[in-house]
Amino acid sequence: MLEEMQEEALLYKLGEHKAIYLNASAAAIWRLCDGNRAANDIIDLLREKYPTSDASLQEDVAEAVDFLVREGALIEGQGAKKIPERG
């Protein structure tokens, strides 16, 4: 379950009663993880939207995806996939 607060977000893992805070950057990256896009695709999309952030985009995406995988919000693979919500 996702609760959006302006540009930030809270992900709730209902089965574990856990909330994961996402700052604006991590929330934008999480929204682009659809199971079809690779990290490079996400970087390209963000580069188009935020051209002045180009220098740190690759590192930011890698850190956010690693964090989301560690927290159990994404499944790592060819394209990052969101964990299906379970009640």
C-alpha positions, 0 to 999 in steps of 0.5 A: 500500500502506498500513501503519498505526501506531496512528493514523498511517500510511505510504503506499507508492508501490510503483512509485516506491519511495516512502513518504509519512508521514501524521500522525493527521489526514492518515491519517483524511482519507486513509481518507475519500477514496473517490472519492465524498465531496467535501471538504465531506462529509469535513469534516462526517464529521470534525466529527461525530467530533471536534466540538472541532476544528471551527475548524480542520477546513476548513483541515486537510482542504484542506491534507491533500488538497493534500498527498496530491494533490501526493504522487500519493496522490490524484487531484483531482476531484469527489471525491478518489480514491485512486491505484490500487496498482500493483506 
